[in-house]
Amino acid sequence: MDIDADQLLTFLVVAEQGSLTAAGHILHRGQPAISERLQKLSAQVGEPLYRREGRGIRLTPAGKALLEPSRKVRAALDDAAQTIVRRRRLQGAALRIAATPTLAHYFLPRRVAAFQRRHSDVLVHLKGSITDGRQTAYGDWDLLFLEGHLDRRHLPPHYIVRSWHKESIACVVAPGHPLLGATRVTWSDVLRYPMIWRDDGPGVRETLVAELAAHGLDAPFRLEVGSVDAVIAAVMAGTGIGFVAQSIVAQRPDWPIEVLTLPDRAALHWTLYVAAPEAPYQSPAVRSFLALLLADVTPDNTP
């Protein structure tokens, strides 16, 4: 049975006001329109809901039985309306972000903090343990940040991928490294020393492999580690030469390392990408965060 919520709400106002005239003032409707709705509701119930008494009305047993369910309908509709308002204003909403450990640790916190200053009622979930898009259930997350290119084959059809930050890559060595005193450093000079690489996949490594290939050089895999901090630890221990994002180095002045000027340094840039639902599928929180993210024109050395 289809029940018209408007008929129930009209009945409830009439019952609470005690007359059709008083209900008409609240509902901004004439008595004929109110009577029509009540007649249709009575027809569905199968018996009268009220009887007239003077200028007012008295509820029948059927009307009294319908009173509390009608109040619950009104409360549910009011709650739904408030939920819609809060969602449109980003109040009580949630933003779920999945990212690689490097991006979650060094690139996203400042941007999440800026978002929360504007939208303090939005609950942000940031998961920083993703290394591959295939590990992620896209229905559980609103935005996905990975290093390097995202494999679109693993994305739902309504997701898009776009770049959001271009980052310089720094070559880091331990203090006192022989190349620090060189007048001009070539790739051949760099390759004479052990190179410390992130494990397979991250964009910095992809960029460097492509750059070396462009010079007809092979990338020697001498030491492979699992994180940026592990790269720096190996560099500080004197194990070899490492490559990390320039802005990460800028954030960690406590690291006892030196930045080596590379040949053709202008070519060494790392583009970061985000996967997000297409505009029609974005929540207000997602739209607001993406607007903040894509409007951020922060220089490379200030992530």
Phi and psi restraints in degrees (value plus and minus 20) as a CYANA .aco file:
   2 ASP   PHI    -108.1   -68.1
   2 ASP   PSI     102.6   142.6
   3 ILE   PHI    -130.4   -90.4
   3 ILE   PSI     109.7   149.7
   4 ASP   PHI    -102.2   -62.2
   4 ASP   PSI      96.5   136.5
   5 ALA   PHI     -82.2   -42.2
   5 ALA   PSI     -54.3   -14.3
   6 ASP   PHI     -83.7   -43.7
   6 ASP   PSI     -56.3   -16.3
   7 GLN   PHI     -85.6   -45.6
   7 GLN   PSI     -61.7   -21.7
   8 LEU   PHI     -83.7   -43.7
   8 LEU   PSI     -62.4   -22.4
   9 LEU   PHI     -87.4   -47.4
   9 LEU   PSI     -57.3   -17.3
  10 THR   PHI     -83.5   -43.5
  10 THR   PSI     -66.0   -26.0
  11 PHE   PHI     -78.2   -38.2
  11 PHE   PSI     -62.3   -22.3
  12 LEU   PHI     -83.7   -43.7
  12 LEU   PSI     -62.6   -22.6
  13 VAL   PHI     -85.6   -45.6
  13 VAL   PSI     -61.8   -21.8
  14 VAL   PHI     -81.5   -41.5
  14 VAL   PSI     -64.5   -24.5
  15 ALA   PHI     -83.9   -43.9
  15 ALA   PSI     -61.1   -21.1
  16 GLU   PHI     -93.6   -53.6
  16 GLU   PSI     -52.5   -12.5
  17 GLN   PHI    -106.0   -66.0
  17 GLN   PSI     -42.5    -2.5
  18 GLY   PHI      64.0   104.0
  18 GLY   PSI     -17.9    22.1
  19 SER   PHI    -181.3  -141.3
  19 SER   PSI     135.4   175.4
  20 LEU   PHI     -90.7   -50.7
  20 LEU   PSI     -53.8   -13.8
  21 THR   PHI     -84.7   -44.7
  21 THR   PSI     -67.9   -27.9
  22 ALA   PHI     -84.1   -44.1
  22 ALA   PSI     -59.4   -19.4
  23 ALA   PHI     -84.4   -44.4
  23 ALA   PSI     -55.9   -15.9
  24 GLY   PHI     -81.7   -41.7
  24 GLY   PSI     -57.3   -17.3
  25 HIS   PHI     -84.8   -44.8
  25 HIS   PSI     -58.0   -18.0
  26 ILE   PHI     -94.8   -54.8
  26 ILE   PSI     -61.4   -21.4
  27 LEU   PHI    -105.8   -65.8
  27 LEU   PSI     -29.0    11.0
  28 HIS   PHI      37.7    77.7
  28 HIS   PSI      26.7    66.7
  29 ARG   PHI    -154.9  -114.9
  29 ARG   PSI     133.6   173.6
  30 GLY   PHI     -99.8   -59.8
  30 GLY   PSI     142.7   182.7
  31 GLN   PHI     -80.2   -40.2
  31 GLN   PSI     -57.5   -17.5
  32 PRO   PHI     -79.7   -39.7
  32 PRO   PSI     -61.3   -21.3
  33 ALA   PHI     -86.5   -46.5
  33 ALA   PSI     -58.6   -18.6
  34 ILE   PHI     -88.6   -48.6
  34 ILE   PSI     -64.8   -24.8
  35 SER   PHI     -80.3   -40.3
  35 SER   PSI     -59.2   -19.2
  36 GLU   PHI     -81.9   -41.9
  36 GLU   PSI     -63.2   -23.2
  37 ARG   PHI     -86.2   -46.2
  37 ARG   PSI     -60.6   -20.6
  38 LEU   PHI     -87.7   -47.7
  38 LEU   PSI     -56.6   -16.6
  39 GLN   PHI     -85.1   -45.1
  39 GLN   PSI     -61.5   -21.5
  40 LYS   PHI     -85.0   -45.0
  40 LYS   PSI     -59.3   -19.3
  41 LEU   PHI     -87.8   -47.8
  41 LEU   PSI     -61.3   -21.3
  42 SER   PHI     -81.5   -41.5
  42 SER   PSI     -57.4   -17.4
  43 ALA   PHI     -84.6   -44.6
  43 ALA   PSI     -57.4   -17.4
  44 GLN   PHI     -88.6   -48.6
  44 GLN   PSI     -59.3   -19.3
  45 VAL   PHI     -89.7   -49.7
  45 VAL   PSI     -54.8   -14.8
  46 GLY   PHI      75.9   115.9
  46 GLY   PSI     -12.9    27.1
  47 GLU   PHI    -181.3  -141.3
  47 GLU   PSI     141.0   181.0
  48 PRO   PHI     -82.4   -42.4
  48 PRO   PSI     127.3   167.3
  49 LEU   PHI    -118.7   -78.7
  49 LEU   PSI     -38.1     1.9
  50 TYR   PHI    -177.4  -137.4
  50 TYR   PSI     144.4   184.4
  51 ARG   PHI    -148.3  -108.3
  51 ARG   PSI     125.9   165.9
  52 ARG   PHI     -96.2   -56.2
  52 ARG   PSI     119.3   159.3
  53 GLU   PHI    -156.9  -116.9
  53 GLU   PSI      84.5   124.5
  54 GLY   PHI      42.4    82.4
  54 GLY   PSI    -144.5  -104.5
  55 ARG   PHI    -112.6   -72.6
  55 ARG   PSI     -19.7    20.3
  56 GLY   PHI    -137.9   -97.9
  56 GLY   PSI    -183.2  -143.2
  57 ILE   PHI    -155.9  -115.9
  57 ILE   PSI     137.9   177.9
  58 ARG   PHI    -148.2  -108.2
  58 ARG   PSI     110.7   150.7
  59 LEU   PHI     -91.0   -51.0
  59 LEU   PSI     122.0   162.0
  60 THR   PHI    -102.5   -62.5
  60 THR   PSI     151.5   191.5
  61 PRO   PHI     -74.9   -34.9
  61 PRO   PSI     -56.8   -16.8
  62 ALA   PHI     -86.2   -46.2
  62 ALA   PSI     -59.8   -19.8
  63 GLY   PHI     -85.4   -45.4
  63 GLY   PSI     -61.6   -21.6
  64 LYS   PHI     -83.9   -43.9
  64 LYS   PSI     -57.0   -17.0
  65 ALA   PHI     -87.1   -47.1
  65 ALA   PSI     -48.8    -8.8
  66 LEU   PHI    -107.2   -67.2
  66 LEU   PSI     -29.9    10.1
  67 LEU   PHI     -84.0   -44.0
  67 LEU   PSI     -71.7   -31.7
  68 GLU   PHI     -87.1   -47.1
  68 GLU   PSI     -63.7   -23.7
  69 PRO   PHI     -78.2   -38.2
  69 PRO   PSI     -55.3   -15.3
  70 SER   PHI     -86.8   -46.8
  70 SER   PSI     -57.8   -17.8
  71 ARG   PHI     -84.7   -44.7
  71 ARG   PSI     -57.8   -17.8
  72 LYS   PHI     -86.0   -46.0
  72 LYS   PSI     -57.5   -17.5
  73 VAL   PHI     -83.0   -43.0
  73 VAL   PSI     -64.6   -24.6
  74 ARG   PHI     -82.2   -42.2
  74 ARG   PSI     -62.5   -22.5
  75 ALA   PHI     -83.9   -43.9
  75 ALA   PSI     -60.1   -20.1
  76 ALA   PHI     -86.0   -46.0
  76 ALA   PSI     -60.8   -20.8
  77 LEU   PHI     -87.3   -47.3
  77 LEU   PSI     -59.0   -19.0
  78 ASP   PHI     -83.2   -43.2
  78 ASP   PSI     -61.7   -21.7
  79 ASP   PHI     -84.8   -44.8
  79 ASP   PSI     -60.9   -20.9
  80 ALA   PHI     -83.5   -43.5
  80 ALA   PSI     -60.9   -20.9
  81 ALA   PHI     -83.8   -43.8
  81 ALA   PSI     -61.7   -21.7
  82 GLN   PHI     -86.4   -46.4
  82 GLN   PSI     -56.8   -16.8
  83 THR   PHI     -82.9   -42.9
  83 THR   PSI     -62.7   -22.7
  84 ILE   PHI     -82.7   -42.7
  84 ILE   PSI     -63.0   -23.0
  85 VAL   PHI     -82.8   -42.8
  85 VAL   PSI     -64.5   -24.5
  86 ARG   PHI     -83.4   -43.4
  86 ARG   PSI     -61.0   -21.0
  87 ARG   PHI     -83.4   -43.4
  87 ARG   PSI     -62.5   -22.5
  88 ARG   PHI     -86.3   -46.3
  88 ARG   PSI     -50.6   -10.6
  89 ARG   PHI    -112.8   -72.8
  89 ARG   PSI     -17.1    22.9
  90 LEU   PHI      49.1    89.1
  90 LEU   PSI      -3.3    36.7
  91 GLN   PHI    -106.7   -66.7
  91 GLN   PSI     112.3   152.3
  92 GLY   PHI      53.3    93.3
  92 GLY   PSI      -8.7    31.3
  93 ALA   PHI    -109.8   -69.8
  93 ALA   PSI     155.6   195.6
  94 ALA   PHI    -155.6  -115.6
  94 ALA   PSI     127.6   167.6
  95 LEU   PHI    -146.1  -106.1
  95 LEU   PSI     101.1   141.1
  96 ARG   PHI    -131.8   -91.8
  96 ARG   PSI      98.9   138.9
  97 ILE   PHI    -142.6  -102.6
  97 ILE   PSI     110.6   150.6
  98 ALA   PHI    -133.9   -93.9
  98 ALA   PSI     118.3   158.3
  99 ALA   PHI    -173.1  -133.1
  99 ALA   PSI     145.0   185.0
 100 THR   PHI     -90.2   -50.2
 100 THR   PSI     139.8   179.8
 101 PRO   PHI     -76.3   -36.3
 101 PRO   PSI     -60.4   -20.4
 102 THR   PHI     -83.7   -43.7
 102 THR   PSI     -66.7   -26.7
 103 LEU   PHI     -88.7   -48.7
 103 LEU   PSI     -58.9   -18.9
 104 ALA   PHI     -87.3   -47.3
 104 ALA   PSI     -50.5   -10.5
 105 HIS   PHI    -108.0   -68.0
 105 HIS   PSI     -58.8   -18.8
 106 TYR   PHI    -132.3   -92.3
 106 TYR   PSI     -45.4    -5.4
 107 PHE   PHI    -128.7   -88.7
 107 PHE   PSI     -55.4   -15.4
 108 LEU   PHI    -109.6   -69.6
 108 LEU   PSI     -49.1    -9.1
 109 PRO   PHI     -75.0   -35.0
 109 PRO   PSI     -64.0   -24.0
 110 ARG   PHI     -83.8   -43.8
 110 ARG   PSI     -57.6   -17.6
 111 ARG   PHI     -93.5   -53.5
 111 ARG   PSI     -57.5   -17.5
 112 VAL   PHI     -84.1   -44.1
 112 VAL   PSI     -61.0   -21.0
 113 ALA   PHI     -82.7   -42.7
 113 ALA   PSI     -60.7   -20.7
 114 ALA   PHI     -84.2   -44.2
 114 ALA   PSI     -59.5   -19.5
 115 PHE   PHI     -84.2   -44.2
 115 PHE   PSI     -63.2   -23.2
 116 GLN   PHI     -89.1   -49.1
 116 GLN   PSI     -49.0    -9.0
 117 ARG   PHI     -84.7   -44.7
 117 ARG   PSI     -52.2   -12.2
 118 ARG   PHI    -104.8   -64.8
 118 ARG   PSI     -51.9   -11.9
 119 HIS   PHI    -152.4  -112.4
 119 HIS   PSI      53.9    93.9
 120 SER   PHI     -88.4   -48.4
 120 SER   PSI     -37.8     2.2
 121 ASP   PHI    -107.9   -67.9
 121 ASP   PSI     -24.6    15.4
 122 VAL   PHI    -107.4   -67.4
 122 VAL   PSI     106.6   146.6
 123 LEU   PHI    -105.4   -65.4
 123 LEU   PSI     100.3   140.3
 124 VAL   PHI    -123.8   -83.8
 124 VAL   PSI     106.5   146.5
 125 HIS   PHI    -126.9   -86.9
 125 HIS   PSI     102.1   142.1
 126 LEU   PHI    -141.6  -101.6
 126 LEU   PSI      91.9   131.9
 127 LYS   PHI    -122.0   -82.0
 127 LYS   PSI     100.2   140.2
 128 GLY   PHI    -133.4   -93.4
 128 GLY   PSI      23.0    63.0
 129 SER   PHI    -149.4  -109.4
 129 SER   PSI       1.4    41.4
 130 ILE   PHI    -110.3   -70.3
 130 ILE   PSI     110.7   150.7
 131 THR   PHI    -138.5   -98.5
 131 THR   PSI     -32.2     7.8
 132 ASP   PHI    -170.9  -130.9
 132 ASP   PSI     114.4   154.4
 133 GLY   PHI     -78.6   -38.6
 133 GLY   PSI     -44.5    -4.5
 134 ARG   PHI     -91.4   -51.4
 134 ARG   PSI     -34.7     5.3
 135 GLN   PHI    -101.3   -61.3
 135 GLN   PSI     -27.3    12.7
 136 THR   PHI    -128.1   -88.1
 136 THR   PSI     112.0   152.0
 137 ALA   PHI    -104.4   -64.4
 137 ALA   PSI      86.8   126.8
 138 TYR   PHI     -82.4   -42.4
 138 TYR   PSI     -46.7    -6.7
 139 GLY   PHI     -87.9   -47.9
 139 GLY   PSI     -36.4     3.6
 140 ASP   PHI    -110.7   -70.7
 140 ASP   PSI     -29.6    10.4
 141 TRP   PHI    -154.9  -114.9
 141 TRP   PSI     124.8   164.8
 142 ASP   PHI    -106.0   -66.0
 142 ASP   PSI     -58.1   -18.1
 143 LEU   PHI    -153.9  -113.9
 143 LEU   PSI     125.2   165.2
 144 LEU   PHI    -149.4  -109.4
 144 LEU   PSI     103.8   143.8
 145 PHE   PHI    -134.7   -94.7
 145 PHE   PSI     100.6   140.6
 146 LEU   PHI    -147.4  -107.4
 146 LEU   PSI     138.0   178.0
 147 GLU   PHI    -104.7   -64.7
 147 GLU   PSI     114.8   154.8
 148 GLY   PHI      60.9   100.9
 148 GLY   PSI    -187.1  -147.1
 149 HIS   PHI     -96.5   -56.5
 149 HIS   PSI     123.1   163.1
 150 LEU   PHI    -109.6   -69.6
 150 LEU   PSI     117.9   157.9
 151 ASP   PHI     -99.0   -59.0
 151 ASP   PSI      86.9   126.9
 152 ARG   PHI     -84.2   -44.2
 152 ARG   PSI     -38.6     1.4
 153 ARG   PHI     -84.4   -44.4
 153 ARG   PSI     -43.1    -3.1
 154 HIS   PHI    -114.2   -74.2
 154 HIS   PSI     -18.7    21.3
 155 LEU   PHI    -112.2   -72.2
 155 LEU   PSI     126.4   166.4
 156 PRO   PHI     -81.8   -41.8
 156 PRO   PSI     135.3   175.3
 157 PRO   PHI     -82.6   -42.6
 157 PRO   PSI     -42.9    -2.9
 158 HIS   PHI    -113.4   -73.4
 158 HIS   PSI      -9.5    30.5
 159 TYR   PHI    -117.5   -77.5
 159 TYR   PSI     128.5   168.5
 160 ILE   PHI    -145.3  -105.3
 160 ILE   PSI     137.9   177.9
 161 VAL   PHI    -139.6   -99.6
 161 VAL   PSI     113.0   153.0
 162 ARG   PHI    -163.7  -123.7
 162 ARG   PSI     132.5   172.5
 163 SER   PHI     -98.4   -58.4
 163 SER   PSI     129.8   169.8
 164 TRP   PHI    -157.3  -117.3
 164 TRP   PSI     -29.2    10.8
 165 HIS   PHI    -179.3  -139.3
 165 HIS   PSI     116.1   156.1
 166 LYS   PHI    -132.7   -92.7
 166 LYS   PSI     104.2   144.2
 167 GLU   PHI    -142.6  -102.6
 167 GLU   PSI     115.7   155.7
 168 SER   PHI     -96.0   -56.0
 168 SER   PSI     130.2   170.2
 169 ILE   PHI    -127.1   -87.1
 169 ILE   PSI     111.3   151.3
 170 ALA   PHI    -125.5   -85.5
 170 ALA   PSI     121.1   161.1
 171 CYS   PHI    -116.8   -76.8
 171 CYS   PSI     102.5   142.5
 172 VAL   PHI    -137.7   -97.7
 172 VAL   PSI     121.9   161.9
 173 VAL   PHI    -157.2  -117.2
 173 VAL   PSI     146.4   186.4
 174 ALA   PHI     -95.1   -55.1
 174 ALA   PSI     130.7   170.7
 175 PRO   PHI     -74.7   -34.7
 175 PRO   PSI     119.7   159.7
 176 GLY   PHI      65.1   105.1
 176 GLY   PSI     -15.7    24.3
 177 HIS   PHI     -81.1   -41.1
 177 HIS   PSI     120.4   160.4
 178 PRO   PHI     -76.0   -36.0
 178 PRO   PSI     -52.8   -12.8
 179 LEU   PHI     -92.7   -52.7
 179 LEU   PSI     -35.9     4.1
 180 LEU   PHI     -85.5   -45.5
 180 LEU   PSI     -45.7    -5.7
 181 GLY   PHI    -113.9   -73.9
 181 GLY   PSI     -18.7    21.3
 182 ALA   PHI     -95.2   -55.2
 182 ALA   PSI     122.9   162.9
 183 THR   PHI     -89.1   -49.1
 183 THR   PSI     -62.3   -22.3
 184 ARG   PHI    -161.8  -121.8
 184 ARG   PSI     111.0   151.0
 185 VAL   PHI    -126.4   -86.4
 185 VAL   PSI     111.3   151.3
 186 THR   PHI    -128.5   -88.5
 186 THR   PSI     148.1   188.1
 187 TRP   PHI     -84.0   -44.0
 187 TRP   PSI     -53.5   -13.5
 188 SER   PHI     -82.1   -42.1
 188 SER   PSI     -57.0   -17.0
 189 ASP   PHI     -83.2   -43.2
 189 ASP   PSI     -65.0   -25.0
 190 VAL   PHI     -82.4   -42.4
 190 VAL   PSI     -61.3   -21.3
 191 LEU   PHI     -93.6   -53.6
 191 LEU   PSI     -25.6    14.4
 192 ARG   PHI     -95.5   -55.5
 192 ARG   PSI     -32.4     7.6
 193 TYR   PHI    -132.2   -92.2
 193 TYR   PSI     132.8   172.8
 194 PRO   PHI     -78.9   -38.9
 194 PRO   PSI     117.7   157.7
 195 MET   PHI    -127.8   -87.8
 195 MET   PSI     115.2   155.2
 196 ILE   PHI    -120.8   -80.8
 196 ILE   PSI     102.7   142.7
 197 TRP   PHI    -135.4   -95.4
 197 TRP   PSI     127.6   167.6
 198 ARG   PHI     -89.6   -49.6
 198 ARG   PSI     137.6   177.6
 199 ASP   PHI     -82.0   -42.0
 199 ASP   PSI     145.4   185.4
 200 ASP   PHI     -76.8   -36.8
 200 ASP   PSI     112.4   152.4
 201 GLY   PHI     105.5   145.5
 201 GLY   PSI     -67.6   -27.6
 202 PRO   PHI     -78.4   -38.4
 202 PRO   PSI     133.2   173.2
 203 GLY   PHI     -85.7   -45.7
 203 GLY   PSI     -52.6   -12.6
 204 VAL   PHI     -80.0   -40.0
 204 VAL   PSI     -65.8   -25.8
 205 ARG   PHI     -83.8   -43.8
 205 ARG   PSI     -64.2   -24.2
 206 GLU   PHI     -78.5   -38.5
 206 GLU   PSI     -62.5   -22.5
 207 THR   PHI     -83.3   -43.3
 207 THR   PSI     -64.0   -24.0
 208 LEU   PHI     -88.2   -48.2
 208 LEU   PSI     -60.9   -20.9
 209 VAL   PHI     -80.5   -40.5
 209 VAL   PSI     -62.8   -22.8
 210 ALA   PHI     -85.8   -45.8
 210 ALA   PSI     -59.3   -19.3
 211 GLU   PHI     -84.9   -44.9
 211 GLU   PSI     -64.0   -24.0
 212 LEU   PHI     -85.1   -45.1
 212 LEU   PSI     -60.4   -20.4
 213 ALA   PHI     -82.3   -42.3
 213 ALA   PSI     -54.9   -14.9
 214 ALA   PHI     -84.7   -44.7
 214 ALA   PSI     -44.1    -4.1
 215 HIS   PHI    -117.8   -77.8
 215 HIS   PSI      -9.4    30.6
 216 GLY   PHI      51.8    91.8
 216 GLY   PSI       6.3    46.3
 217 LEU   PHI    -135.6   -95.6
 217 LEU   PSI     128.1   168.1
 218 ASP   PHI    -111.8   -71.8
 218 ASP   PSI     128.7   168.7
 219 ALA   PHI    -109.7   -69.7
 219 ALA   PSI      93.9   133.9
 220 PRO   PHI     -99.9   -59.9
 220 PRO   PSI     107.1   147.1
 221 PHE   PHI    -118.4   -78.4
 221 PHE   PSI      72.4   112.4
 222 ARG   PHI    -112.5   -72.5
 222 ARG   PSI     -61.0   -21.0
 223 LEU   PHI    -165.3  -125.3
 223 LEU   PSI     108.4   148.4
 224 GLU   PHI    -140.8  -100.8
 224 GLU   PSI     106.6   146.6
 225 VAL   PHI    -147.6  -107.6
 225 VAL   PSI     152.3   192.3
 226 GLY   PHI    -123.0   -83.0
 226 GLY   PSI     -19.0    21.0
 227 SER   PHI    -177.2  -137.2
 227 SER   PSI     145.8   185.8
 228 VAL   PHI     -82.2   -42.2
 228 VAL   PSI     -63.9   -23.9
 229 ASP   PHI     -81.3   -41.3
 229 ASP   PSI     -54.5   -14.5
 230 ALA   PHI     -89.3   -49.3
 230 ALA   PSI     -55.7   -15.7
 231 VAL   PHI     -80.3   -40.3
 231 VAL   PSI     -68.1   -28.1
 232 ILE   PHI     -84.5   -44.5
 232 ILE   PSI     -60.4   -20.4
 233 ALA   PHI     -81.3   -41.3
 233 ALA   PSI     -60.7   -20.7
 234 ALA   PHI     -87.4   -47.4
 234 ALA   PSI     -58.6   -18.6
 235 VAL   PHI     -84.1   -44.1
 235 VAL   PSI     -67.0   -27.0
 236 MET   PHI     -82.2   -42.2
 236 MET   PSI     -49.5    -9.5
 237 ALA   PHI     -98.5   -58.5
 237 ALA   PSI     -25.0    15.0
 238 GLY   PHI      63.0   103.0
 238 GLY   PSI      -1.1    38.9
 239 THR   PHI     -91.8   -51.8
 239 THR   PSI     -53.8   -13.8
 240 GLY   PHI     152.0   192.0
 240 GLY   PSI    -176.0  -136.0
 241 ILE   PHI    -124.2   -84.2
 241 ILE   PSI     117.3   157.3
 242 GLY   PHI    -141.5  -101.5
 242 GLY   PSI     144.7   184.7
 243 PHE   PHI    -153.2  -113.2
 243 PHE   PSI     104.1   144.1
 244 VAL   PHI    -161.7  -121.7
 244 VAL   PSI     147.7   187.7
 245 ALA   PHI     -84.5   -44.5
 245 ALA   PSI     117.8   157.8
 246 GLN   PHI     -78.4   -38.4
 246 GLN   PSI     -60.0   -20.0
 247 SER   PHI     -88.3   -48.3
 247 SER   PSI     -47.7    -7.7
 248 ILE   PHI     -87.3   -47.3
 248 ILE   PSI     -61.6   -21.6
 249 VAL   PHI     -80.7   -40.7
 249 VAL   PSI     -60.4   -20.4
 250 ALA   PHI     -84.4   -44.4
 250 ALA   PSI     -50.6   -10.6
 251 GLN   PHI     -96.5   -56.5
 251 GLN   PSI     -37.5     2.5
 252 ARG   PHI    -140.9  -100.9
 252 ARG   PSI      48.8    88.8
 253 PRO   PHI     -85.6   -45.6
 253 PRO   PSI     -32.7     7.3
 254 ASP   PHI     -97.4   -57.4
 254 ASP   PSI     -33.2     6.8
 255 TRP   PHI     -93.8   -53.8
 255 TRP   PSI     104.8   144.8
 256 PRO   PHI    -100.9   -60.9
 256 PRO   PSI      52.8    92.8
 257 ILE   PHI    -154.4  -114.4
 257 ILE   PSI     146.2   186.2
 258 GLU   PHI    -144.4  -104.4
 258 GLU   PSI     128.1   168.1
 259 VAL   PHI    -116.5   -76.5
 259 VAL   PSI     106.2   146.2
 260 LEU   PHI    -114.9   -74.9
 260 LEU   PSI     111.7   151.7
 261 THR   PHI     -92.9   -52.9
 261 THR   PSI     101.6   141.6
 262 LEU   PHI    -113.1   -73.1
 262 LEU   PSI     137.0   177.0
 263 PRO   PHI     -90.1   -50.1
 263 PRO   PSI     122.2   162.2
 264 ASP   PHI      31.2    71.2
 264 ASP   PSI      24.3    64.3
 265 ARG   PHI     -80.4   -40.4
 265 ARG   PSI     -48.0    -8.0
 266 ALA   PHI     -81.0   -41.0
 266 ALA   PSI     -42.5    -2.5
 267 ALA   PHI    -101.5   -61.5
 267 ALA   PSI     -33.1     6.9
 268 LEU   PHI    -111.6   -71.6
 268 LEU   PSI      67.4   107.4
 269 HIS   PHI    -150.4  -110.4
 269 HIS   PSI     129.5   169.5
 270 TRP   PHI    -143.1  -103.1
 270 TRP   PSI     100.1   140.1
 271 THR   PHI    -117.0   -77.0
 271 THR   PSI     110.8   150.8
 272 LEU   PHI    -119.3   -79.3
 272 LEU   PSI     123.7   163.7
 273 TYR   PHI    -145.0  -105.0
 273 TYR   PSI     134.6   174.6
 274 VAL   PHI    -149.6  -109.6
 274 VAL   PSI     118.4   158.4
 275 ALA   PHI    -122.8   -82.8
 275 ALA   PSI     109.5   149.5
 276 ALA   PHI    -165.7  -125.7
 276 ALA   PSI     136.7   176.7
 277 PRO   PHI     -82.9   -42.9
 277 PRO   PSI     132.2   172.2
 278 GLU   PHI     -82.2   -42.2
 278 GLU   PSI     139.9   179.9
 279 ALA   PHI     -69.0   -29.0
 279 ALA   PSI     -65.1   -25.1
 280 PRO   PHI     -83.6   -43.6
 280 PRO   PSI     -38.9     1.1
 281 TYR   PHI    -123.1   -83.1
 281 TYR   PSI     -15.8    24.2
 282 GLN   PHI    -106.8   -66.8
 282 GLN   PSI     118.0   158.0
 283 SER   PHI     -96.3   -56.3
 283 SER   PSI     143.5   183.5
 284 PRO   PHI     -77.0   -37.0
 284 PRO   PSI     -56.5   -16.5
 285 ALA   PHI     -85.4   -45.4
 285 ALA   PSI     -61.7   -21.7
 286 VAL   PHI     -83.9   -43.9
 286 VAL   PSI     -65.2   -25.2
 287 ARG   PHI     -80.1   -40.1
 287 ARG   PSI     -62.3   -22.3
 288 SER   PHI     -87.5   -47.5
 288 SER   PSI     -61.7   -21.7
 289 PHE   PHI     -87.1   -47.1
 289 PHE   PSI     -61.6   -21.6
 290 LEU   PHI     -84.4   -44.4
 290 LEU   PSI     -58.5   -18.5
 291 ALA   PHI     -81.8   -41.8
 291 ALA   PSI     -62.5   -22.5
 292 LEU   PHI     -85.7   -45.7
 292 LEU   PSI     -63.0   -23.0
 293 LEU   PHI     -83.4   -43.4
 293 LEU   PSI     -67.2   -27.2
 294 LEU   PHI     -98.9   -58.9
 294 LEU   PSI     -37.1     2.9
 295 ALA   PHI    -107.9   -67.9
 295 ALA   PSI     -27.6    12.4
 296 ASP   PHI     -95.1   -55.1
 296 ASP   PSI      91.1   131.1
 297 VAL   PHI    -126.1   -86.1
 297 VAL   PSI      13.7    53.7
 298 THR   PHI     -79.5   -39.5
 298 THR   PSI     116.3   156.3
 299 PRO   PHI     -79.1   -39.1
 299 PRO   PSI     140.3   180.3
 300 ASP   PHI     -76.7   -36.7
 300 ASP   PSI     -53.2   -13.2
 301 ASN   PHI    -109.3   -69.3
 301 ASN   PSI     -10.3    29.7
 302 THR   PHI    -154.0  -114.0
 302 THR   PSI      63.8   103.8
